[in-house]
Amino acid sequence: MTLLPQVRSQLHDAAGRRARSRSRRLGMFGRGAQRRGWHRTPLISLAVTLGLAGAAFASGVIQFGSPAPVSRVQLFTAPTTGEGALTPGTVRMLPVSTPDPAGGAPWGMREFTTSRGLGCVEVARVVDGKLVAVGEDDAFGDDGRYHELSVSSGGAGFGDWCSALDRYHRLYINDMWGEQPASAWQSRCYAPGSPAGGHQQREPGCPLKDERNLYFGLLGPDAKSVTYVLDGQRHTLATSGPEGAYLIVTRATPGQLLKGVGTGGVVPVDGPITELHYRDGATCHLTSRSWIGGSYACTPSMQVPVGYVAPPSLSYTHAQVQTPVSAKLIRTRAGGYELRLAFRSRVALDNAQSGYNFAWYVPGTRNENHGNWRTESDIAAGQTVSTTTCPLPTGEQIHGTISLFEPDETYRSKSEVVYAYKYEKLGELVGSFSVRVPGTPRPNDPEADHRMSPLTSCSAIEASERRFRALRRALGRAHPPLPGAG
């Protein structure tokens, strides 16, 4: 028996119950939800509930609205750039059904793969085996209907979460999203107490009771359960299916502010989960240092993700990727200098989590800060890869590196790895450069917050602006905004 969706006030009346608000519409549930200890009030006998549900469907009480529009960021439509295009036939719902704290349609997940070697998950409400958003919390004109989400519509939060597949095409991923409206639609209202700048202008506020925190992921076939703590109480949740899927939904709390964007990793961090339990009896205890990964991810230390096997094509060596780097100063119209960095790739890259990282270090930065740009498209062997920095301070020595990064790469020698900050690995070293910018040194603050910072790539900014303008024109022609869907 599957979990039935929420019904509207007519069903409350038929059951002799008083509807208090749209957020307290009666939800009906099956044995699976009861096993998880989901207690709802008011309670109606299962036979009466199912009979009324059938009448509700027959009379059209439960209604679907128009499908949700596609995301404005064009999810999964470009085969060779970004996350890639959706691989046909790979979309499937996962065996996860998590109650909402206020009742109604449960939350669920689906998984799919892309043309650039990624596995992705999307999270939203579930009705009749479909991932949907609800017309409430200023979404879809508050029509109270269900709006089916296509993969290109996205899900809650950013819309999608992706990571590289392992050798056996399995996805391991852990993430969170906070202050999500209960509608499950991409944020159309903001949490109480969000500071200025934490939301868009004219964006309405959501009641705190309608804000949710989502903690979710896939831990693989070796995972058995997770333990988490809420309000001082320990709970153990069995993972679902061979994916080792889990999804925890809680109410948001006052004062979360901008903590809605959490940290993903090989283990779940920034959330209530404290332990991961595996079928061989091993337990990963999470700590405040688990976000670092590696040997810090679990106590006692263990290889994570458990069961992950890297694809055989990964882990190029320094010898395989090393090549000369061209660093050429370019005079700007304003009389300054930009630096064009270029090299010819010796290998082909077609995974969304593989690419080249350009880093340049400018005197005067603090906290080991540096200029940075990463490739986001497929690269053929022999292809020239380049970027141009924004204007650099005069009279200074600029040095940097280009490295190749890959998902879950294994390193044969630390001397081949480029490091930035204390824990971040930038990948196998391709080449390095050092250039002195002509002119007299002047006091400067490279980290000042302005568009033409020497720590940014001006060629990347220009390309991004061109894509944005083209996208805006295309959306205006093909997908005019729906009333209330904003």
C-alpha positions, -999 to 999 in steps of 0.1 A, spaced: 0 0 0 15 33 -10 13 65 9 -17 85 -3 -15 123 -9 -30 151 11 -67 160 4 -85 192 7 -111 206 31 -140 186 15 -125 154 28 -122 169 63 -159 178 62 -168 143 50 -149 129 79 -166 152 104 -134 171 111 -128 209 110 -102 222 86 -80 247 104 -57 259 76 -42 246 44 -11 235 62 -32 211 83 -51 193 56 -57 157 64 -30 133 52 -36 96 48 -9 70 53 -1 33 48 17 7 68 51 19 58 46 52 74 31 36 105 62 15 109 83 47 111 61 60 139 44 88 121 15 98 144 -12 121 129 -41 138 144 -70 136 140 -69 99 134 -95 82 113 -99 44 108 -80 31 79 -111 18 62 -130 51 64 -98 69 53 -94 48 22 -131 50 13 -131 87 16 -99 89 -4 -114 70 -33 -144 94 -32 -121 123 -31 -102 112 -62 -134 103 -81 -149 137 -74 -117 156 -84 -109 169 -49 -73 159 -54 -61 179 -84 -30 183 -104 -23 217 -118 -1 225 -148 34 209 -148 60 231 -132 80 253 -156 116 244 -165 143 259 -144 156 293 -156 192 280 -153 185 253 -180 192 222 -161 206 192 -179 203 205 -215 239 209 -226 256 176 -234 293 188 -232 292 216 -206 283 220 -170 266 190 -155 257 177 -190 224 166 -205 200 141 -190 208 105 -201 175 92 -215 158 64 -196 178 68 -164 152 87 -143 138 66 -115 121 72 -82 139 59 -51 121 39 -24 121 67 0 90 82 16 95 107 45 66 123 63 63 161 64 63 175 99 29 192 92 14 162 73 2 160 38 22 146 8 55 130 19 89 139 7 108 117 -17 138 115 -41 147 105 -76 180 96 -92 193 99 -128 225 102 -147 239 128 -172 261 128 -203 291 140 -184 294 111 -160 273 124 -131 247 109 -110 221 133 -96 193 134 -71 163 157 -68 141 161 -37 105 172 -35 70 161 -24 57 128 -38 21 121 -51 11 90 -71 48 81 -76 56 115 -91 79 142 -77 58 174 -73 57 209 -59 26 222 -41 8 255 -48 14 271 -15 40 294 2 36 319 -27 43 292 -54 19 287 -83 -5 313 -72 -12 294 -39 -36 272 -60 -33 242 -36 -27 219 -65 2 195 -72 26 205 -100 46 177 -115 84 184 -117 103 173 -147 141 168 -144 146 202 -161 123 218 -135 146 207 -107 136 200 -72 137 218 -38 166 242 -31 190 245 -59 170 220 -79 196 192 -81 226 177 -64 252 158 -84 284 138 -80 306 115 -101 296 79 -105 319 52 -94 332 23 -115 299 4 -112 278 35 -120 267 39 -84 262 73 -69 275 83 -35 264 117 -23 254 135 10 239 170 11 214 192 29 192 222 22 177 244 49 149 269 51 131 252 22 94 262 18 70 233 24 58 238 -12 90 219 -23 93 245 -51 125 264 -56 125 292 -30 98 317 -36 97 330 0 123 336 26 127 325 62 119 349 91 149 368 103 169 365 71 192 395 69 191 421 41 207 406 11 197 370 21 168 370 -4 156 387 -36 139 421 -36 101 419 -33 104 382 -23 77 375 3 83 360 37 73 324 47 58 316 81 84 297 101 60 267 104 62 263 66 101 262 65 118 228 63 154 215 66 162 186 43 191 161 50 195 135 23 219 113 4 230 79 -10 255 59 11 257 29 -12 247 -8 -9 270 -14 22 251 11 43 225 -2 68 212 28 87 220 63 101 216 76 136 206 112 141 197 134 171 168 159 172 157 178 203 180 156 224 164 123 212 183 97 192 167 81 162 179 53 139 167 53 103 172 23 80 186 32 46 164 23 16 172 2 -15 206 -8 -29 214 30 -31 215 33 7 192 62 4 181 84 34 160 115 37 153 134 69 128 163 70 126 186 100 111 220 107 134 250 104 143 267 136 143 305 144 176 322 138 190 298 112 194 328 89 217 318 61 226 284 73 204 270 46 233 261 23 251 231 39 282 212 31 282 180 10 309 154 12 318 117 14 299 117 47 269 138 58 280 169 77 262 201 89 232 182 101 218 160 129 233 127 117 259 114 142 266 78 130 266 57 99 261 20 103 273 -6 78 262 -42 71 296 -56 82 291 -42 117 313 -11 112 302 23 125 314 57 113 311 83 141 309 118 127 328 146 144 332 184 141 362 176 118 344 152 94 340 180 68 377 178 62 373 143 47 401 117 43 411 101 76 391 128 95 358 118 79 350 90 104 361 79 139 375 53 139 391 61 106 378 41 76 379 44 39 349 64 28 326 63 9 324 26 20 321 5 -12 331 32 -36 354 20 -65 370 48 -86 365 45 -124 396 30 -140 400 61 -163 407 84 -133 439 94 -117 462 107 -144 498 111 -133 519 143 -133 540 127 -162 508 122 -183 495 158 -180 527 179 -176 531 205 -205 545 240 -211 524 269 -200 522 302 -219 519 333 -197 515 365 -219 509 400 -206 482 420 -225 480 457 -224 445 471 -216 429 502 -229 432 518 -195 470 513 -195 471 483 -172 480 447 -178 461 414 -179 476 380 -180 466 354 -206 474 319 -195 473 290 -221 484 255 -226 476 225 -249 459 196 -231 476 163 -234 446 143 -223 408 142 -230 384 151 -202 346 144 -205 335 142 -168 318 171 -152 340 167 -121 373 166 -141 389 197 -156 418 222 -152 423 246 -124 441 279 -130 455 296 -99 474 328 -97 488 344 -65 489 382 -62 510 400 -35 489 416 -8 463 388 -4 455 374 30 446 339 42 464 323 12 437 337 -11 444 335 -48 429 341 -82 411 310 -96 393 297 -127 382 262 -135 371 247 -168 335 235 -171 334 218 -205 346 187 -222 382 190 -234 398 171 -263 433 158 -263 454 185 -281 429 213 -274 442 247 -263 428 258 -229 431 294 -218 418 322 -196 427 358 -191 429 375 -157 414 408 -148 439 438 -146 468 430 -122 486 454 -99 517 470 -115 552 463 -104 544 430 -88 556 394 -94 526 372 -102 531 335 -100 508 305 -102 500 270 -113 477 250 -136 465 216 -124 442 188 -134 415 179 -109 394 147 -109 367 132 -87 381 110 -59 415 110 -74 443 89 -58 478 104 -57 510 85 -60 532 112 -46 525 143 -26 551 162 -45 529 160 -76 499 176 -59 491 213 -59 477 225 -25 458 256 -16 447 265 19 453 239 45 433 209 33 423 217 -4 439 196 -31 439 212 -65 451 181 -84 480 169 -105 504 197 -115 503 205 -152 527 235 -151 536 267 -133 545 302 -143 559 335 -129 556 369 -145 565 404 -134 539 431 -143 557 463 -156 552 496 -137 557 511 -103 544 491 -73 513 509 -57 493 502 -26 465 478 -35 440 455 -20 435 425 -43 407 412 -22 386 443 -25 351 434 -35 348 448 -70 339 434 -104 374 438 -119 393 422 -91 428 408 -101 416 376 -84 389 370 -111 390 359 -147 378 386 -170 374 362 -199 352 340 -178 331 370 -167 325 381 -203 316 345 -213 292 342 -184 275 375 -192 271 364 -229 255 331 -217 232 350 -193 220 374 -219 213 346 -244 195 326 -217 173 355 -207 163 361 -244 156 324 -249 135 322 -217 115 353 -227 106 337 -260 100 301 -250 89 302 -213 70 333 -203 66 334 -165 34 317 -151 13 337 -127 25 330 -92 53 307 -104 78 336 -105 
